[in-house]
Amino acid sequence: MATTIGSFSRLGLVERHADPEDGRKRRVTLTDSGRERAEGDREARRAWLTRVLEEHRTETER
């Protein structure tokens, strides 16, 4: 997980902050860019699923 979070951090998608209650822990939050990216990814998945269902399923099945 540390490698994945490190990659996201280098891309500017997340920020790491010290946990105010436990200095051994780090909190990870999305940056504005990370939120935009996540929303874009969700929208792309929604569009893909909609297209696949429309192309491969009848109205009744949908």
C-alpha positions as CSV (number, residue, x, y, z in Angstrom):
1,M,0.0,0.0,0.0
2,A,2.9,2.4,0.8
3,T,4.1,2.0,-2.8
4,T,0.7,2.7,-4.3
5,I,0.2,5.8,-2.0
6,G,3.7,6.9,-2.8
7,S,2.9,6.8,-6.5
8,F,-0.3,8.7,-6.1
9,S,1.5,11.3,-4.0
10,R,4.2,11.8,-6.7
11,L,1.4,12.3,-9.2
12,G,-0.2,14.9,-6.9
13,L,-3.4,12.9,-6.4
14,V,-3.1,12.5,-2.6
15,E,-1.4,14.3,0.3
16,R,-0.1,12.7,3.5
17,H,-0.5,14.3,6.9
18,A,0.5,13.3,10.4
19,D,-2.3,12.0,12.5
20,P,-2.9,14.5,15.3
21,E,-3.6,11.7,17.8
22,D,-0.9,9.2,16.9
23,G,2.4,10.5,15.4
24,R,3.2,7.0,14.1
25,K,0.2,7.1,11.7
26,R,-0.2,9.1,8.5
27,R,-3.5,10.3,7.1
28,V,-4.0,10.3,3.3
29,T,-6.4,12.7,1.6
30,L,-7.3,13.3,-2.0
31,T,-6.1,16.6,-3.5
32,D,-8.3,18.6,-5.8
33,S,-6.6,16.8,-8.7
34,G,-7.2,13.5,-7.1
35,R,-10.9,14.2,-6.6
36,E,-11.2,15.3,-10.2
37,R,-9.4,12.2,-11.4
38,A,-11.6,9.9,-9.3
39,E,-14.8,11.5,-10.6
40,G,-13.5,11.2,-14.1
41,D,-12.7,7.6,-13.6
42,R,-16.2,6.9,-12.1
43,E,-17.9,8.7,-15.0
44,A,-15.8,6.7,-17.6
45,R,-16.9,3.4,-15.8
46,R,-20.5,4.5,-15.8
47,A,-20.4,5.4,-19.5
48,W,-18.8,2.0,-20.3
49,L,-21.3,0.1,-18.3
50,T,-24.2,2.0,-19.9
51,R,-22.9,1.3,-23.4
52,V,-22.3,-2.4,-22.8
53,L,-25.7,-2.9,-21.3
54,E,-27.4,-1.1,-24.2
55,E,-25.4,-3.0,-26.8
56,H,-25.7,-6.5,-25.2
57,R,-28.9,-6.6,-23.2
58,T,-32.6,-6.1,-24.0
59,E,-34.6,-3.3,-22.4
60,T,-36.3,-6.0,-20.2
61,E,-32.9,-7.4,-19.1
62,R,-31.7,-3.9,-18.2
